[in-house]
Amino acid sequence: MSRQTPVYYYSSASGVVRSFAERLGRPVFNLAERDVRHTEVDGPWVLLTPSYKTGNDRNDTIPEGVRRFLRSPVNRRRMVGVMGSGNRNFGRYYQMAARQIAEQSRRPVLFEFEIAGTPWDVQECARILAELDAALEADGHAPAA
Ligand SMILES: Cc1cc2nc3c(=O)[nH]c(=O)nc-3n(C[C@H](O)[C@H](O)[C@H](O)COP(=O)(O)O)c2cc1C
């Protein structure tokens, strides 16, 4: 079996994104936890972030836990893709955090869903990640354990 690319996600107290992440059937880590956001990854990984418009001047929507984790050059280099949870009611800010990070890091947006996601979203996201695992293994980035 190929290595399962871990997903590092941020989820607020509501835990909506955490619940989605935990249904993916692979290693997932919550960047809201201090111990997690102070680690460095040991291989390719994927980010899953909600967007949070705070109303500050810079229209920042990237959660602080995500920002901190991405301060590590090792983590930035090994990030292979970005996924987002958002809410279309936020209009032009929809998925802004995931899209901004993808653009700045020149990594693809692999999947986007609204709020908690549907069972189909979970299934589709799991499928995309399994394809990614296989592609990384074929590339020699992640030899079978
Ligand atoms: C205060 C607040 C601001 C938000 N801002 C945005 C936004 O700018 N863009 C967006 O797509 N979604 C926005 N959302 C929606 C959240 O990203 C979405 O509900 C997400 O699922 C929250 O996940 P969590 O509850 O696990 O942290 C916002 C939600 C809240 C409560």
PDBQT file of the ligand as one rigid body, heavy atoms in Angstrom, charges set to zero:
ROOT
HETATM    1  C1  LIG A 201     -16.648  34.602  11.338  1.00  0.00    +0.000 C 
HETATM    2  C2  LIG A 201     -16.659  33.744  10.101  1.00  0.00    +0.000 A 
HETATM    3  C3  LIG A 201     -16.055  34.221   8.950  1.00  0.00    +0.000 A 
HETATM    4  C4  LIG A 201     -16.050  33.446   7.774  1.00  0.00    +0.000 A 
HETATM    5  N1  LIG A 201     -15.456  33.935   6.645  1.00  0.00    +0.000 NA
HETATM    6  C5  LIG A 201     -15.472  33.203   5.496  1.00  0.00    +0.000 A 
HETATM    7  C6  LIG A 201     -14.876  33.709   4.296  1.00  0.00    +0.000 A 
HETATM    8  O1  LIG A 201     -14.327  34.804   4.240  1.00  0.00    +0.000 OA
HETATM    9  N2  LIG A 201     -14.916  32.930   3.186  1.00  0.00    +0.000 N 
HETATM   10  C7  LIG A 201     -15.507  31.684   3.172  1.00  0.00    +0.000 A 
HETATM   11  O2  LIG A 201     -15.503  31.030   2.137  1.00  0.00    +0.000 OA
HETATM   12  N3  LIG A 201     -16.071  31.184   4.312  1.00  0.00    +0.000 NA
HETATM   13  C8  LIG A 201     -16.080  31.907   5.456  1.00  0.00    +0.000 A 
HETATM   14  N4  LIG A 201     -16.646  31.390   6.597  1.00  0.00    +0.000 N 
HETATM   15  C9  LIG A 201     -17.211  30.040   6.584  1.00  0.00    +0.000 C 
HETATM   16  C10 LIG A 201     -16.242  29.020   7.179  1.00  0.00    +0.000 C 
HETATM   17  O3  LIG A 201     -15.012  28.982   6.473  1.00  0.00    +0.000 OA
HETATM   18  C11 LIG A 201     -16.877  27.621   7.122  1.00  0.00    +0.000 C 
HETATM   19  O4  LIG A 201     -18.088  27.655   7.816  1.00  0.00    +0.000 OA
HETATM   20  C12 LIG A 201     -15.997  26.528   7.709  1.00  0.00    +0.000 C 
HETATM   21  O5  LIG A 201     -16.651  25.298   7.499  1.00  0.00    +0.000 OA
HETATM   22  C13 LIG A 201     -15.755  26.685   9.206  1.00  0.00    +0.000 C 
HETATM   23  O6  LIG A 201     -15.058  25.543   9.690  1.00  0.00    +0.000 OA
HETATM   24  P1  LIG A 201     -14.811  25.338  11.263  1.00  0.00    +0.000 P 
HETATM   25  O7  LIG A 201     -16.114  25.696  11.936  1.00  0.00    +0.000 OA
HETATM   26  O8  LIG A 201     -14.443  23.891  11.456  1.00  0.00    +0.000 OA
HETATM   27  O9  LIG A 201     -13.694  26.240  11.672  1.00  0.00    +0.000 OA
HETATM   28  C14 LIG A 201     -16.668  32.145   7.772  1.00  0.00    +0.000 A 
HETATM   29  C15 LIG A 201     -17.288  31.687   8.950  1.00  0.00    +0.000 A 
HETATM   30  C16 LIG A 201     -17.295  32.456  10.097  1.00  0.00    +0.000 A 
HETATM   31  C17 LIG A 201     -17.974  31.920  11.341  1.00  0.00    +0.000 C 
ENDROOT
TORSDOF 0
